[in-house]
Amino acid sequence: MARALFLLLLIATPLWAGEPRTLEWPQLIPPGAPVIEPQMAPLHDLSQLGNALAAESAPAARQQGADAPVVTALDGQQVKLPGYIVPLEVNEEGRTTEFLLVPYYGACIHVPPPPSNQIVHVVSELGIKVEELYQPYWIEGPMRVQSSSSELAEAGYQMDAEKIYAYELQ
């Protein structure tokens, strides 16, 4: 009986070993590290939208926790993480090939950026056409615990997206 169970596990292992680990955003913060609450105040004074010069001359929002601690054990893991896409690079076909993945809509665009351990810098060879920024997506691929910097924010993690697909509640 034990031998049959061992053989069954040996055969079944490749079926579940290739599945990515599903992460939730709090799992990107090390245990015991301070949790920095998001600043949800808008970056722009909406009353100034009629005056483009005044709206554009406002100082850039400062990112709180630009060097927030990360979970080093995630390095090299195959993961699946939901979030919102903040485009950085769009190719000639209109596909977003480089972006920041963030935990809530509007981060880095409409409200100040979250801490770096709540931002993943993603590169995708194929890219994705982002029709609406409020559509969340699942991103699957290998996670790297490596910081990166963009004009919008510092990211504590990086991923090479192997799969990108719409997030839908089940």
C-alpha angles and dihedrals in degrees: 000000000000091000091052091050091049091051091048091052091046092053095042096047096084090052095061100024091074094054113108119240109254110229133195120208096252088060088068090066116079117240110268094018116127115263110226110210115227118257104230098181109120117256094221131056099238090203087066096056090104089059104061094182093055092046093050095044094060113115117262115260115259117235113232112220097017088168100034116163118267136208103255092191089072092067111118095005121136103237144176117211131174122218150116125289121235104188120229102164129025121186128220091272091058094253119141106234100170125035148144116253111213134180099238139032117270097020111148091008111052100012132029115284119268120242116292092254087063095054127076120195105217130194121192124187093205097031128197135257105242107206098172127019092213092064110102120218139198113235119198127189146087115319121221122196095220129123124234135182131220134169088263104045151328115268124205096200139041133202138186103219112227093169131021120180139153117278112234128180114244 
